[in-house]
Amino acid sequence: MNRIVAFGEIMCRLATPGFKRFGQSLPGQLEATFAGAEASAAVSIAYMGGNAAFVTALPDNSLAEACLSQLRSFGVDTQHILQTSRGRLGLFFLEAGSNQRPANVIYDRENSSVAITPATEYDWTAIFEEAEWLLISGITPAISKNGAELTEIAMQQAQARGVKIACDMNYRSKLWNWEPSLSPRELATQTMRKLLPYVTLFLGGQQDAAEILAITPDENSDDSLLDISRQISKQYPNMTHIAMTLRESFSASHHSLGGMLYVRENDKSYYAPMQNGQYKPYQITNIVDRLGGGDAFTAGLLFAMGDPQLNDPQTSINFAAAAACLSHSIEGDYNLSTRAEIETLMHGEQSGRVNR
């Protein structure tokens, strides 16, 4: 199994119980878990039986030790995580949405350890030993100027060693504020366009393409996502694969979900899930936890692309879409779904019957 190195920030997630609002829960109890896009993907990959490492910087304290202990318990390689006397563990607060009321996230992550630790403190040679993929997202460059510089150096170090790079755009408008002279969208566009030439596998959505890359489909196109993918691939010729989650939100509790994978080599797009030769998205009508769905998709795709039994494009996107679907049934950001469970859904079993 190929070794995947995920690099980014992990935080403490503090969520209101059930579907309570902040004003109902505080003062009172919040539910604490750990979360972060790249860490969530690493946990999911390891839980499926893959070889995943997570790299970040954390403060040298007991909170970080608890975080590291949990990551290791899921089989994630944490040996290259830095612990430093500088900075802190970032936080975010979650109020889950329900029905027509959307979820709300409040970030408290300024001056986190990974946001301020310079790239020179990481041992890139050891980090990328025997690695096939580096996974980054658009979140780390959003948290600070150092985070943006750190991300680019990590990508340069990976590319120099022949390591392929996967990037999930993950645009977060609330985070892109480290350059006051630019709006969040302008800063994200300027920064990500500098990073994308390194990328082999692009993960995003139609909105990312429109807002950050200024790419929209030809109105005469029969397949708008294929058209967008071709345009992205033309702009960034290092990209061999482009993947997108296909989500329609009817309410906070009801989404339809699927995925698309474009392969430049044969100039073809693959959709999942399929039924009788037609794309038919999963209907998720009772969402347990919305956060981490895109990370589960990313993890599923990278895992499948590295597995001989799953790595043809159609099977890979089938697996990724099924992984993303199941993640909505699990509390917390981590998709604790096994490979067998994902393959069962991928092969059409959607009844949710009790396993006895």
C-alpha positions as CSV (number, residue, x, y, z in Angstrom):
1,M,0.0,0.0,0.0
2,N,1.4,3.4,-0.9
3,R,2.5,5.7,1.9
4,I,0.5,9.0,2.1
5,V,1.8,11.9,4.1
6,A,-0.9,14.4,5.2
7,F,0.3,17.8,6.2
8,G,-1.7,20.5,8.0
9,E,-3.3,21.7,11.2
10,I,-5.2,19.6,13.8
11,M,-7.4,21.3,16.3
12,C,-9.7,20.7,19.2
13,R,-13.3,20.8,18.1
14,L,-15.8,21.9,20.7
15,A,-19.4,21.2,19.7
16,T,-22.7,21.8,21.3
17,P,-24.5,18.6,22.4
18,G,-27.0,17.4,19.8
19,F,-28.5,20.3,17.9
20,K,-28.4,22.9,20.7
21,R,-27.4,26.5,19.9
22,F,-24.4,28.1,21.5
23,G,-26.8,30.2,23.7
24,Q,-28.5,27.0,24.9
25,S,-25.3,25.2,25.8
26,L,-23.2,27.9,27.3
27,P,-22.6,28.2,30.2
28,G,-22.5,24.4,30.2
29,Q,-21.0,21.5,28.4
30,L,-19.3,21.2,25.0
31,E,-18.2,18.0,23.4
32,A,-14.5,17.9,22.7
33,T,-12.9,15.9,19.8
34,F,-10.0,16.5,17.5
35,A,-10.4,17.5,13.9
36,G,-8.6,19.0,10.9
37,A,-8.9,18.3,7.2
38,E,-5.6,16.5,6.6
39,A,-5.7,14.7,10.0
40,S,-9.2,13.5,9.2
41,A,-8.1,12.1,5.9
42,A,-5.0,10.4,7.5
43,V,-7.2,8.7,10.2
44,S,-9.7,7.5,7.5
45,I,-6.9,6.1,5.4
46,A,-5.3,4.3,8.3
47,Y,-8.7,3.0,9.5
48,M,-9.3,1.5,6.1
49,G,-6.0,-0.3,6.4
50,G,-3.8,2.2,4.5
51,N,-0.4,3.6,5.3
52,A,-0.9,7.2,6.5
53,A,1.4,9.7,8.2
54,F,0.3,13.0,9.6
55,V,2.7,15.9,10.0
56,T,2.1,19.1,11.9
57,A,3.4,21.2,14.8
58,L,1.8,21.0,18.2
59,P,2.5,22.7,21.5
60,D,4.5,20.7,24.1
61,N,1.7,20.1,26.6
62,S,-0.8,17.5,27.7
63,L,-3.5,18.5,25.3
64,A,-1.2,17.7,22.4
65,E,-0.2,14.4,24.0
66,A,-3.9,13.4,24.1
67,C,-4.2,14.4,20.4
68,L,-1.2,12.3,19.5
69,S,-2.3,9.4,21.5
70,Q,-5.7,9.3,19.7
71,L,-4.0,9.6,16.2
72,R,-1.7,6.7,17.1
73,S,-4.7,4.6,18.3
74,F,-6.1,4.7,14.8
75,G,-2.8,3.6,13.2
76,V,-1.6,7.0,12.0
77,D,2.2,7.5,11.8
78,T,2.9,10.5,14.0
79,Q,6.7,10.2,14.3
80,H,7.4,13.4,12.4
81,I,5.0,15.7,14.3
82,L,6.9,18.5,15.9
83,Q,6.2,19.5,19.5
84,T,7.3,23.0,20.3
85,S,7.2,25.6,23.1
86,R,5.8,28.1,20.7
87,G,2.2,28.5,19.9
88,R,-1.0,26.7,20.9
89,L,-3.5,24.1,19.9
90,G,-6.1,25.7,17.6
91,L,-9.8,25.5,18.5
92,F,-13.0,25.7,16.6
93,F,-16.6,25.8,17.9
94,L,-19.4,24.0,16.2
95,E,-23.1,24.5,16.4
96,A,-24.7,21.7,14.3
97,G,-27.4,22.7,11.8
98,S,-30.8,21.0,11.5
99,N,-33.5,21.2,8.8
100,Q,-33.4,24.7,7.4
101,R,-31.0,26.1,10.0
102,P,-27.4,25.9,8.8
103,A,-24.5,24.8,10.9
104,N,-22.2,27.5,12.3
105,V,-18.4,27.3,12.9
106,I,-16.4,29.8,14.9
107,Y,-12.6,29.6,14.6
108,D,-10.0,30.3,17.3
109,R,-6.7,29.3,15.8
110,E,-4.5,32.3,15.5
111,N,-0.9,31.7,16.5
112,S,-1.4,27.9,16.6
113,S,1.9,26.1,16.6
114,V,1.7,25.0,13.0
115,A,0.8,28.6,11.9
116,I,4.0,30.0,13.3
117,T,6.6,27.2,13.1
118,P,9.0,27.8,10.2
119,A,9.6,25.2,7.5
120,T,13.3,24.9,8.5
121,E,12.3,23.0,11.6
122,Y,10.8,20.0,9.7
123,D,13.0,17.1,8.5
124,W,11.6,16.9,5.0
125,T,14.0,14.0,4.0
126,A,12.7,11.8,6.7
127,I,9.1,12.9,6.3
128,F,9.0,11.9,2.6
129,E,11.0,8.7,2.8
130,E,9.1,6.0,0.8
131,A,6.1,8.4,0.4
132,E,4.0,8.3,-2.8
133,W,1.7,11.1,-2.0
134,L,1.7,14.4,-0.1
135,L,-1.8,15.6,0.9
136,I,-2.4,19.3,1.6
137,S,-5.4,21.5,1.6
138,G,-6.2,25.2,1.0
139,I,-6.7,25.5,4.8
140,T,-3.1,25.6,5.9
141,P,-2.1,28.4,3.6
142,A,-5.2,30.3,4.8
143,I,-4.3,30.4,8.5
144,S,-1.2,32.6,8.3
145,K,1.5,33.9,5.9
146,N,3.9,31.4,7.5
147,G,1.3,28.7,6.8
148,A,1.2,29.6,3.1
149,E,5.0,29.7,2.9
150,L,5.2,26.4,4.8
151,T,2.8,24.7,2.4
152,E,4.7,25.8,-0.7
153,I,8.0,24.6,0.8
154,A,6.4,21.2,1.7
155,M,5.2,20.9,-1.9
156,Q,8.6,21.8,-3.3
157,Q,10.3,19.3,-1.1
158,A,7.8,16.6,-2.1
159,Q,8.1,17.4,-5.8
160,A,11.9,17.3,-5.6
161,R,11.7,13.7,-4.3
162,G,9.2,12.5,-6.9
163,V,6.3,12.5,-4.4
164,K,2.9,13.2,-6.0
165,I,0.8,16.0,-4.5
166,A,-2.9,16.0,-3.8
167,C,-4.6,19.3,-2.9
168,D,-8.1,19.7,-1.6
169,M,-9.1,23.4,-2.2
170,N,-11.2,23.6,1.0
171,Y,-11.9,27.3,0.6
172,R,-12.7,28.8,4.0
173,S,-13.7,32.5,3.7
174,K,-13.4,33.1,7.5
175,L,-9.7,32.2,7.5
176,W,-8.1,34.1,4.6
177,N,-7.4,37.3,6.5
178,W,-3.6,37.5,7.0
179,E,-3.2,40.1,4.3
180,P,-5.5,43.0,5.2
181,S,-5.0,44.8,1.9
182,L,-6.8,41.9,0.1
183,S,-10.2,40.4,0.5
184,P,-10.4,36.7,1.6
185,R,-11.3,35.7,-2.0
186,E,-8.5,37.8,-3.5
187,L,-5.9,36.4,-1.1
188,A,-7.0,32.8,-1.6
189,T,-6.9,33.3,-5.4
190,Q,-3.5,34.8,-5.3
191,T,-2.0,32.2,-3.0
192,M,-3.6,29.0,-4.4
193,R,-2.8,29.9,-8.0
194,K,0.8,30.0,-6.9
195,L,0.6,26.6,-5.3
196,L,-1.5,24.7,-7.9
197,P,1.3,24.2,-10.5
198,Y,2.8,21.6,-8.1
199,V,-0.4,19.6,-7.8
200,T,-1.0,16.1,-9.4
201,L,-4.5,15.4,-8.0
202,F,-6.8,18.4,-7.6
203,L,-9.9,18.0,-5.3
204,G,-12.5,20.7,-5.2
205,G,-15.9,21.6,-6.5
206,Q,-17.6,23.7,-9.2
207,Q,-17.8,26.6,-6.8
208,D,-14.0,26.4,-6.1
209,A,-13.3,26.5,-9.8
210,A,-15.6,29.5,-10.3
211,E,-14.5,31.5,-7.3
212,I,-10.7,30.8,-7.0
213,L,-9.8,29.7,-10.5
214,A,-12.3,31.9,-12.4
215,I,-13.3,28.9,-14.5
216,T,-16.9,28.4,-15.6
217,P,-18.3,25.8,-18.0
218,D,-19.1,26.5,-21.5
219,E,-22.9,27.1,-21.6
220,N,-23.1,24.8,-24.7
221,S,-21.3,21.9,-23.0
222,D,-23.2,18.6,-22.5
223,D,-21.0,17.8,-19.4
224,S,-20.2,21.0,-17.4
225,L,-17.9,19.2,-15.0
226,L,-15.9,17.6,-17.8
227,D,-15.6,21.0,-19.4
228,I,-14.4,22.6,-16.1
229,S,-11.9,19.7,-15.6
230,R,-10.5,20.2,-19.1
231,Q,-10.0,23.9,-18.4
232,I,-8.3,23.3,-15.1
233,S,-6.1,20.6,-16.6
234,K,-5.1,23.0,-19.4
235,Q,-4.3,25.8,-16.9
236,Y,-2.2,23.4,-14.7
237,P,-0.6,20.7,-17.0
238,N,1.0,18.9,-14.0
239,M,-2.5,17.7,-12.9
240,T,-3.3,14.2,-14.1
241,H,-6.5,13.8,-12.1
242,I,-9.3,16.2,-11.0
243,A,-11.9,15.1,-8.6
244,M,-15.0,16.8,-7.3
245,T,-17.7,16.0,-4.7
246,L,-21.2,16.6,-6.1
247,R,-23.4,17.8,-3.3
248,E,-26.9,19.3,-3.3
249,S,-28.1,20.7,0.0
250,F,-31.9,20.5,0.4
251,S,-31.6,21.3,4.1
252,A,-29.0,20.9,6.9
253,S,-30.4,17.4,7.4
254,H,-30.9,16.3,3.8
255,H,-28.2,16.2,1.1
256,S,-27.7,14.3,-2.1
257,L,-24.0,13.3,-2.6
258,G,-21.8,11.8,-5.3
259,G,-18.5,12.4,-7.0
260,M,-16.7,12.9,-10.3
261,L,-13.2,11.9,-11.3
262,Y,-11.5,13.3,-14.5
263,V,-8.5,11.4,-15.9
264,R,-6.5,13.5,-18.3
265,E,-4.7,10.6,-19.9
266,N,-8.0,9.4,-21.6
267,D,-9.8,12.7,-21.3
268,K,-12.8,11.1,-19.6
269,S,-14.9,11.8,-16.5
270,Y,-16.3,9.1,-14.3
271,Y,-19.3,9.6,-12.0
272,A,-20.5,7.8,-8.8
273,P,-22.7,6.3,-7.7
274,M,-24.2,4.9,-10.9
275,Q,-27.4,3.0,-11.4
276,N,-28.3,1.4,-14.7
277,G,-25.6,3.4,-16.4
278,Q,-26.9,6.8,-15.0
279,Y,-25.5,8.9,-12.2
280,K,-27.8,8.7,-9.2
281,P,-26.5,10.4,-6.0
282,Y,-26.8,9.0,-2.5
283,Q,-29.8,10.5,-0.7
284,I,-28.7,11.3,2.9
285,T,-31.8,12.2,4.7
286,N,-30.8,12.1,8.4
287,I,-27.3,13.6,8.6
288,V,-25.6,12.7,11.9
289,D,-22.5,15.0,11.3
290,R,-21.8,17.0,8.2
291,L,-18.2,17.9,8.9
292,G,-15.5,15.7,7.4
293,G,-17.4,14.5,4.4
294,G,-15.0,16.0,1.9
295,D,-12.1,14.7,3.8
296,A,-13.6,11.2,3.7
297,F,-14.0,11.5,-0.1
298,T,-10.3,12.6,-0.4
299,A,-9.2,9.7,1.8
300,G,-11.3,7.2,-0.1
301,L,-10.0,8.3,-3.4
302,L,-6.3,8.2,-2.4
303,F,-6.7,4.9,-0.8
304,A,-8.5,3.4,-3.8
305,M,-6.0,4.8,-6.3
306,G,-3.2,3.0,-4.4
307,D,-5.0,-0.3,-4.2
308,P,-4.7,-2.8,-7.1
309,Q,-8.2,-4.0,-6.6
310,L,-9.7,-0.5,-6.6
311,N,-7.5,1.6,-8.7
312,D,-9.3,1.7,-12.0
313,P,-11.0,5.1,-12.3
314,Q,-14.6,4.0,-12.1
315,T,-14.0,1.8,-9.0
316,S,-11.9,4.5,-7.4
317,I,-14.6,7.2,-7.6
318,N,-17.3,4.6,-6.6
319,F,-15.2,3.9,-3.4
320,A,-14.6,7.6,-2.7
321,A,-18.3,8.6,-3.0
322,A,-19.4,5.7,-0.8
323,A,-16.8,6.7,1.8
324,A,-18.0,10.2,1.8
325,C,-21.6,9.1,2.2
326,L,-20.9,6.9,5.2
327,S,-19.0,9.6,6.9
328,H,-22.3,11.5,7.4
329,S,-23.5,8.8,9.7
330,I,-20.6,9.1,12.2
331,E,-20.2,11.7,14.9
332,G,-17.0,13.7,14.7
333,D,-14.8,14.7,11.8
334,Y,-13.2,11.2,11.4
335,N,-14.7,8.7,9.0
336,L,-14.5,5.6,11.1
337,S,-15.7,3.3,8.3
338,T,-13.9,0.2,7.4
339,R,-13.0,-0.8,3.9
340,A,-15.5,-3.7,4.0
341,E,-18.3,-1.3,5.0
342,I,-17.4,1.1,2.2
343,E,-17.3,-1.7,-0.4
344,T,-20.7,-3.0,0.8
345,L,-22.3,0.4,0.2
346,M,-20.3,0.8,-3.1
347,H,-21.8,-2.5,-4.3
348,G,-25.4,-1.3,-3.7
349,E,-26.4,-2.2,-0.2
350,Q,-28.1,0.9,1.1
351,S,-30.7,-0.5,3.4
352,G,-28.9,0.1,6.7
353,R,-30.2,-3.2,8.1
354,V,-28.7,-4.5,11.4
355,N,-25.7,-6.7,10.9
356,R,-26.4,-9.8,13.1
